Amino acid sequence: MASIPEQFPDPSLSRTYESILDLIGNTPLVRVNVLARDLPASVYVKLDHFNIGGSAKDRIALNMLRQASAAGELRPGDRIIETGQGNTSIALALAGVIGAHPSTVIAKPDLSPEKLNLLRMLGAATTPGKLDVDKSDPEHAWVIAERHLAEHDGLWWPRQHSTASNPDAHYASTGPELWHQTGGRITHFLAAVATGGTVSGTGRFLHEQNPGVQVIGTTFDLPSKPWADAALNKVFHRAPGWEDLDPDWPENIDLEQIDALQARTKEEVIDFAFHVARTEGLLLGPSSVLSLKVALELAGSAQPGDVIVVYSADHARDYTSAEYNEQWLRTNDLGHVADRWFGSRPAT
Ligand SMILES: Cc1ncc(COP(=O)(O)O)c(C=O)c1O
């Protein structure tokens, strides 16, 4: 059980950095104390929102820029064009500032004001596009990106959903950090899946060290993701032929590295996020809480000595105008969640 520490950390451990990009990776691993108190396994959270841009995506942004520059695909002064959901856009815009690459972000309509304003602060241009329409729709961000590339020179689109430099970033950094931080004792790794880069790259490294490590992808049961439906229907537990279940898996998922995929509803995860904040003081984005929820359920039937690591991709602060906002909850049919955590009187 943790308690208030009596001293500040040893000042001789503090370091000085030459560039903000040196502040990517080597993020802390912190024990979950209260929520895991009576469980046989230890549960830790890898706080990747400690990366300088505030999310896991700093790792891949740095690697995508580095590898594309080395391959001559990204030339000096080229503009980065990005179609992600916010975190990757911020990470690329930030690295682009240091590398002297301006950014254009094809932003989805519901990109949070916090993220949009950060992008503007970093000087990124934004133009509208959608991610929740068919991939052939002219309004889909990827179609718009292809159009820009066809019409203009000097543009570079990293394609995080398919480039190997995405999972490779986690293979080269996240995996080795976790192996080091747990002294090789990690038995389970859980991370939310979008492009699949985190689970695939980290999983590849961990499985190379110990094939017995369980790598578990987590997802919300959004109807827009057929592969999430597959998880919900529990067809994804290495049943024979499961690789062929759905042709629409994210391209960067290496199914060989994923031992199971677990889905939870957004409602139960948002609700749990408040509980996590008020028991552990851990302020985690919804995808991180999703993985933590699955991990704590799993830890109940784990072996003594098991070391379960949950990956935290971003901070709760990025969601205070939406999922973690009382008014938002009340206008999105989650008034009962708002009642529970804010009291039953509507916000004024
Ligand atoms: C907050 C958050 N969590 C999890 C993920 C999933 O990471 P990956 O794309 O590596 O599967 C992302 C990626 O977009 C993310 O932004």
PDBQT file of the ligand as one rigid body, heavy atoms in Angstrom, charges set to zero:
ROOT
HETATM    1  C1  LIG A 401      -5.419   7.254 -26.949  1.00  0.00    +0.000 C 
HETATM    2  C2  LIG A 401      -4.999   6.106 -27.785  1.00  0.00    +0.000 A 
HETATM    3  N1  LIG A 401      -4.996   4.888 -27.245  1.00  0.00    +0.000 NA
HETATM    4  C3  LIG A 401      -4.637   3.800 -27.955  1.00  0.00    +0.000 A 
HETATM    5  C4  LIG A 401      -4.275   3.904 -29.281  1.00  0.00    +0.000 A 
HETATM    6  C5  LIG A 401      -3.927   2.645 -30.029  1.00  0.00    +0.000 C 
HETATM    7  O1  LIG A 401      -2.621   2.599 -30.421  1.00  0.00    +0.000 OA
HETATM    8  P1  LIG A 401      -2.179   1.837 -31.752  1.00  0.00    +0.000 P 
HETATM    9  O2  LIG A 401      -2.492   2.754 -32.896  1.00  0.00    +0.000 OA
HETATM   10  O3  LIG A 401      -0.731   1.632 -31.561  1.00  0.00    +0.000 OA
HETATM   11  O4  LIG A 401      -2.942   0.565 -31.868  1.00  0.00    +0.000 OA
HETATM   12  C6  LIG A 401      -4.264   5.152 -29.879  1.00  0.00    +0.000 A 
HETATM   13  C7  LIG A 401      -3.940   5.288 -31.298  1.00  0.00    +0.000 C 
HETATM   14  O5  LIG A 401      -4.502   6.067 -32.035  1.00  0.00    +0.000 OA
HETATM   15  C8  LIG A 401      -4.619   6.288 -29.114  1.00  0.00    +0.000 A 
HETATM   16  O6  LIG A 401      -4.589   7.534 -29.632  1.00  0.00    +0.000 OA
ENDROOT
TORSDOF 0
